[in-house]
Amino acid sequence: MSYETLLVDKADEITTITLNRPRAKNAMNPQMHLDMCAALAEVERDDGCRVLVITGAGDSFCAGMDVKEYFYDTDKSPGERAAARKAAFEWMFGRLRVLPKPTIAAVNGWCFGGAFAWLSVCDFAIASENAKFGLSEVNWGIIPAGGVTKLVSTLLAPRDALYLVMTGRPVSARKAAEMRLVNETVAPEKLRETVLDLAAELKKKNPTVLAYCKEVFRVDQTLSLEEALAFESAKWMELDAVGKKTWHQGVEQFKQERSYRPGLETYRWKS
Ligand code: COA
């Protein structure tokens, strides 16, 4: 499928979605939200996709919501604003956050405002050293909404989160890595290679197990310890049923065959 605001590339079981409005610094307009809903539905049902990478075209990752098309133009049309917001929430939280496949944000440049919402719910984020990050909302008179304040308050230390929220100052990629907003920073020419290395490592893991790891992590965040213990036990049993106890292969390869060490590498699984 092709999209007005996105490019989708599939190679070696890795799907890359590139936000493709470089002349608007990949700001998210209502059409982009509709396109992302459809593209992520396609990724989810594509058995040939094992890892999803999201990046931006040109010198920008994503300049947040399109301040004109998303906010200003819909200000007098509550219905249109609500529809755009619904689509935004649908792809970011209903699809990307819980996608049963690993997701990596490849932050290639400017990253502002609403981009933090979906950056925060990607499983991994690798940034180019020349990327810049900021919660600019306060600089033009709004609050970081749409989940942004909630997500940065969960992901970052309160001092760092409030610094971003209240100063609106842009910070470097290195600072973003120090804050743990991204996993690491790399030279711009190494960004794609670093992301593909991580994707290749993730592809070696049992995809069913990975999907369960991620689901349990996301749900556990909302549970008490007692609830999490019960949920993890239930999910363990469900994985045994669905995943056919491939962990027996892992134990046999370690204890009987002595062919690998689980502390250092992945077992050879057959489902
Ligand atoms: N919404 C709509 N359009 C945007 C945009 C946004 N969030 N961010 C950039 N653009 C547009 C600009 O209006 C400009 O359009 P034009 O060429 O038709 O005038 C074009 O993208 C290029 O932007 P420009 O400001 O000229 O590029 P720059 O390299 O000098 O600066 C930014 C890049 C990202 C620092 C700057 O565009 C900016 O501050 N954007 C707003 C970021 C923001 O506050 N996002 C939060 C929204 S919640």
Residues whose N, C-alpha, C, O or C-beta is under 5 A from the ligand:
A	BS01	COA	R23 A24 K25 A27 A63 G64 M65 D66 V67 K68 W110 F112 G113 G114 S136
